[in-house]
Amino acid sequence: MVQPYPYLTPLPDPLQLIAETLQVELRGLFHVNSVRIRGYRGDSEGEITFTGLYPHESDGPYEEIRRRFQTLGYTPVLRREKDHDELLAYKGVASRGKTGNPLINVLLLLATILTTLAAGAALAGDNGLFSALLQGQTRRALAAATAGAPFAITLLGILGVHELGHYVAARLHGVAATLPYFIPMPIGGLGTLGAFISVRSPMKSRTVLFDIGLAGPIAGFLVALPLLIVGLLLSEPAPFYARGLTLRGLGSSVLVDFILSRAIALPSGQTLLLHPIFFAAWFGVLITGINLLPIGQLDGGHVAYGLLGRRAHYLARGTLLLLFIAGMVLSPSWLLWAVFVLFGGLHHPPPLNDITGVDRPRQIAGVLTAVLFFLIITPEPFG
């Protein structure tokens, strides 16, 4: 067939033009060896992959790439393969996302305050907070709430500071995150299933991932440790088989054993009748240790991926195996955590910049965090 207008040339592929424009923006920041384009001809949607070398050891050049790409409506994802680096350009700009309705956070907090007050009162021997409230017995409800306050304030303080540690670190790194959501548990247990924040924008780098992951456990631990000591000093010696919450009913860790050996000397045949502050702080330390497990979406999983990158997947698999072994040998509670991890995902998703690792101070902090984990982990949580 004869071209009726031979003097006209076909329009260039829009995606090809976009790739050429983006490649210009990469000069001095990413050495491009080849470009791969996947998409329909004549369409501006698709995936553009630049293969080459990212010759930098810091996040700064990637941040400049991200800024340049975003002005053109694209988001860069940087990853390292065996013999080359790849920079993938995706259509669209990662938004900060909505940070939720604070009213929901407040309502959940108020509900959790009530349930933890009830749990604390029950530990103190008063199970009547909810019934007193339903019957309009103000004095009785106030007495029960007062009895449960030391436990509730301690536990919610530790959980709240833990989540605020994540929140502050996220905001400092420009990552959108919600305020903490507390989860009330009105029946049995400790009155709460914990708290969490929701991150609403992508993790930009392994450094950001590391900082946000570590900030929560460290902040919570710095609150839990002095409260643990205060609660221990408020606890009283009691006969070994005394009723109530005693030391013999709880598991121990290297740190707790050390504190006990330095703070109090128990006569033979006696144990400690534990103050609610001690129990709440002990539980806070227990949760901190579990959160530092280097697996999945736990805080330790964030820290491990920040330190090791995709090699952290091997550590996660080994940790899962150890959880199942611990569940069969030490305590069935570890089996529950293993299942919980599997539901949340065993492997940690990568940040946008998956190449640049953390700096030396953070590497040292990571080693110290591993030491802290072994100091506070409780192999058999409940005796």
C-alpha positions in Angstrom: 0.0 0.0 0.0 1.4 3.4 -1.0 1.6 6.0 1.8 -0.7 8.8 0.6 1.3 11.5 2.4 4.9 10.4 2.2 6.1 13.7 3.5 4.5 13.0 6.9 6.5 11.1 9.6 4.8 9.0 12.3 4.5 10.6 15.7 7.0 9.3 18.3 5.8 6.9 21.0 4.8 9.0 24.1 6.3 6.5 26.5 9.6 6.7 24.6 9.6 10.4 24.8 8.9 10.2 28.6 11.8 7.8 29.0 14.2 10.1 27.1 13.1 13.0 29.3 13.6 11.1 32.5 17.0 9.8 31.3 18.1 13.4 30.9 17.1 14.1 34.5 19.3 11.2 35.6 22.6 12.7 34.4 25.2 12.8 37.1 22.9 10.8 39.5 22.5 7.4 37.8 24.7 5.9 35.1 22.3 4.5 32.5 23.5 1.5 30.4 20.1 0.5 28.9 16.4 1.4 29.0 13.6 -1.1 29.0 10.0 0.1 28.3 6.9 -2.0 28.9 3.6 -0.6 27.7 1.3 -0.2 24.8 2.6 1.8 21.9 1.0 5.2 21.6 0.1 5.1 25.3 1.8 7.2 28.1 1.1 4.6 30.7 3.7 1.8 31.4 6.8 0.8 33.2 10.2 2.3 32.4 13.3 0.6 33.7 16.8 2.2 33.6 19.6 -0.4 34.1 23.0 0.8 35.1 24.8 1.9 38.2 23.9 4.1 41.2 27.4 5.2 42.2 26.5 6.8 45.6 26.6 5.7 49.2 24.1 8.2 50.6 20.4 8.9 50.2 21.0 12.5 48.9 21.3 11.7 45.1 18.2 9.5 45.2 16.3 12.3 46.9 17.3 14.5 44.1 16.2 11.9 41.5 12.9 11.6 43.3 12.4 15.4 43.3 13.1 15.6 39.6 10.9 12.7 38.7 8.0 13.9 40.7 7.9 17.2 38.9 7.3 15.1 35.8 4.6 13.0 37.5 6.7 9.9 38.2 8.0 8.0 41.2 11.5 6.3 41.1 12.1 3.0 42.8 15.7 2.0 43.2 16.9 -1.6 43.7 20.1 -3.6 43.3 20.3 -6.9 41.3 23.3 -9.2 41.2 25.5 -7.4 38.6 23.6 -4.1 38.1 21.3 -1.5 39.6 17.8 -0.8 38.4 15.8 2.4 38.6 12.1 1.9 37.9 9.9 4.9 37.0 6.3 4.5 37.8 3.5 6.8 36.6 2.1 8.8 39.5 3.5 10.6 42.6 3.3 8.9 46.0 1.0 11.2 48.0 1.3 11.8 51.8 -2.2 10.4 52.3 -4.8 11.3 54.8 -3.8 11.0 58.4 -7.2 9.9 59.7 -9.8 11.5 61.9 -8.4 12.3 65.3 -11.9 11.9 66.9 -11.6 8.1 66.3 -8.2 8.1 68.0 -9.7 9.9 71.0 -12.7 7.7 71.3 -10.6 4.5 71.1 -8.3 6.0 73.7 -11.2 6.7 76.1 -12.6 3.2 75.6 -9.2 1.7 76.3 -8.7 3.8 79.4 -12.0 2.4 80.7 -11.2 -1.3 79.8 -7.7 -1.1 81.3 -9.0 0.6 84.4 -11.4 -2.4 84.7 -8.6 -4.9 84.1 -6.4 -3.1 86.7 -9.2 -3.1 89.2 -9.7 -6.8 88.6 -6.0 -7.4 89.3 -6.5 -5.5 92.6 -9.5 -7.8 93.5 -12.4 -5.6 92.4 -14.4 -6.8 89.4 -17.2 -4.4 89.7 -16.3 -1.3 87.6 -18.5 -2.1 84.6 -21.4 -3.3 86.8 -21.1 -0.2 89.0 -21.2 2.1 85.9 -24.2 0.3 84.5 -26.1 0.6 87.8 -25.1 4.2 88.3 -23.2 3.5 91.5 -20.8 6.4 91.2 -18.8 5.8 94.4 -18.3 2.2 93.8 -17.2 2.9 90.2 -14.8 5.6 91.4 -13.3 3.2 94.0 -12.8 0.5 91.3 -11.3 3.0 88.9 -8.9 4.3 91.6 -7.8 0.7 92.3 -7.2 0.1 88.6 -5.5 3.4 87.9 -1.8 2.4 88.7 -2.0 -0.5 86.2 -3.9 1.4 83.5 -1.7 4.5 83.6 1.5 2.5 83.5 0.4 0.2 80.7 -1.1 2.9 78.5 1.8 5.2 79.2 4.3 2.6 77.9 2.1 1.7 74.9 1.4 5.4 74.1 5.0 6.5 74.3 6.0 3.5 72.1 3.6 4.5 69.4 4.4 8.2 69.7 8.1 7.3 69.2 7.1 5.9 65.8 4.9 8.9 65.1 7.5 11.5 65.8 10.2 9.7 63.8 7.8 9.4 60.9 7.0 13.1 61.0 10.6 14.1 61.2 11.3 12.1 58.0 8.3 13.6 56.2 6.3 10.3 56.3 2.6 10.7 56.8 1.3 8.7 59.8 -1.8 8.7 62.0 -1.9 9.3 65.7 -1.9 6.1 67.8 -5.0 3.9 67.6 -5.5 2.1 70.9 -7.4 -1.2 70.9 -9.8 -1.8 73.8 -10.5 -5.3 75.2 -13.5 -5.2 77.4 -13.6 -8.9 78.4 -10.7 -10.5 80.2 -7.0 -10.0 79.6 -5.3 -6.7 80.3 -8.0 -4.5 78.9 -6.2 -3.8 75.7 -4.8 -5.5 72.6 -2.1 -2.8 72.2 -1.9 0.2 70.0 -0.6 1.0 66.5 -0.1 3.9 64.1 -0.9 3.7 60.4 1.7 4.9 57.9 0.1 6.6 54.9 3.0 7.3 52.6 5.9 5.1 51.3 9.1 4.6 53.2 11.7 6.5 51.2 14.8 4.6 52.3 16.3 2.0 54.6 17.4 4.8 56.9 13.9 6.1 57.3 12.7 2.5 57.8 15.3 1.9 60.5 14.6 5.1 62.3 10.8 4.7 62.4 11.1 1.1 63.4 13.5 1.6 66.2 12.1 4.8 67.7 9.0 3.0 69.1 10.7 0.2 71.1 13.4 2.5 72.5 10.9 5.2 73.6 8.7 2.6 75.2 11.6 0.8 76.9 12.9 4.1 78.4 9.5 4.6 80.1 9.0 0.9 81.1 12.4 0.4 82.7 12.1 3.0 85.5 8.5 2.0 86.1 9.6 -1.6 86.4 12.0 -0.6 89.2 9.4 1.6 90.9 6.8 -1.2 90.8 9.4 -3.6 92.2 10.1 -1.4 95.1 6.3 -1.1 95.8 5.9 -4.8 95.7 5.8 -6.7 99.0 7.3 -10.1 100.2 4.7 -12.8 100.7 4.6 -16.6 101.3 5.6 -18.6 98.3 2.1 -19.9 97.8 0.3 -16.7 98.5 -2.8 -15.9 96.4 -2.7 -13.0 93.9 -0.3 -11.9 91.3 3.1 -13.1 92.5 6.6 -13.2 91.0 6.5 -17.0 90.6 3.6 -16.6 88.1 5.7 -14.6 85.7 8.6 -15.5 83.4 11.8 -13.6 83.6 14.6 -12.2 81.5 18.2 -11.4 82.0 17.4 -7.8 82.7 14.6 -8.5 85.1 16.7 -11.1 87.0 19.5 -8.6 87.3 17.2 -5.9 88.7 15.7 -8.3 91.1 19.1 -9.4 92.4 20.2 -5.9 93.0 16.9 -4.3 94.3 15.5 -6.9 96.8 16.6 -9.9 98.8 13.8 -12.3 99.4 13.9 -14.6 102.5 13.8 -18.3 101.8 10.3 -19.6 101.0 9.0 -16.3 100.1 8.0 -14.6 96.8 6.8 -11.1 95.9 3.2 -10.0 95.8 3.5 -7.8 92.8 2.3 -4.2 92.6 0.2 -3.4 89.5 2.8 -1.0 88.3 5.4 -3.7 88.2 3.1 -6.1 86.3 2.2 -3.4 83.7 5.8 -2.4 83.3 6.9 -6.1 83.1 4.3 -6.6 80.3 5.5 -3.5 78.6 9.1 -4.9 78.6 7.7 -8.2 77.3 5.9 -6.6 74.4 9.1 -4.5 73.6 11.1 -7.7 73.4 8.5 -9.4 71.1 8.3 -6.3 68.9 12.1 -6.5 68.4 11.9 -9.9 66.8 13.6 -9.4 63.3 10.6 -10.6 61.2 7.8 -9.3 59.1 6.1 -6.1 60.0 7.3 -6.1 63.7 9.5 -3.2 64.7 12.5 -5.6 64.6 11.6 -6.5 61.1 11.8 -2.8 60.1 15.2 -2.5 61.9 16.6 -5.7 60.3 15.6 -4.6 56.8 17.1 -1.2 57.4 20.4 -2.9 58.4 20.5 -5.8 56.0 18.2 -5.0 53.0 16.8 -8.1 51.3 19.2 -10.3 53.3 16.9 -9.7 56.2 14.5 -12.2 54.5 16.8 -15.0 55.5 16.9 -13.8 59.1 13.1 -13.6 59.1 12.8 -17.3 57.9 15.2 -18.4 60.6 13.3 -16.4 63.2 10.0 -18.0 62.2 11.6 -21.5 62.6 12.8 -20.6 66.0 9.4 -19.3 67.0 7.8 -22.7 66.2 10.6 -24.5 68.1 10.1 -22.2 71.1 6.3 -22.8 70.9 6.9 -26.5 71.2 9.7 -26.5 73.8 9.2 -23.3 75.9 5.7 -21.8 75.7 2.7 -22.3 73.4 2.4 -18.4 73.3 5.3 -18.4 70.7 3.1 -20.5 68.3 0.5 -17.7 68.5 3.1 -15.1 67.6 4.4 -17.3 64.7 0.8 -17.5 63.3 0.4 -13.7 63.9 3.6 -13.0 61.9 2.5 -15.3 59.0 -0.8 -13.4 58.7 1.0 -10.1 58.6 3.6 -11.2 56.1 6.9 -12.9 56.7 9.0 -10.7 54.4 9.4 -7.0 54.7 8.5 -4.9 51.7 11.3 -2.7 50.3 11.5 1.1 50.6 11.6 3.2 47.5 15.4 3.4 47.7 16.4 -0.2 48.4 20.1 0.3 47.7 21.5 2.8 50.1 22.1 1.2 53.6 22.3 2.9 56.9 25.3 4.8 58.2 27.8 3.7 60.8 26.1 5.2 63.9 22.9 3.4 62.9 24.8 0.2 62.4 26.1 0.5 65.9 22.6 1.2 67.2 21.4 -1.9 65.4 24.0 -4.1 67.2 23.0 -2.5 70.6 19.4 -3.2 69.8 20.2 -6.9 69.2 21.9 -6.9 72.6 18.9 -5.2 74.2 16.7 -7.9 72.6 18.6 -10.7 74.3 18.5 -8.8 77.6 14.8 -8.3 77.7 13.3 -11.3 75.9 11.3 -13.6 78.2 11.7 -17.2 77.0 8.7 -18.5 79.1 6.5 -15.4 79.6 4.1 -17.1 82.2 5.2 -19.6 84.8 
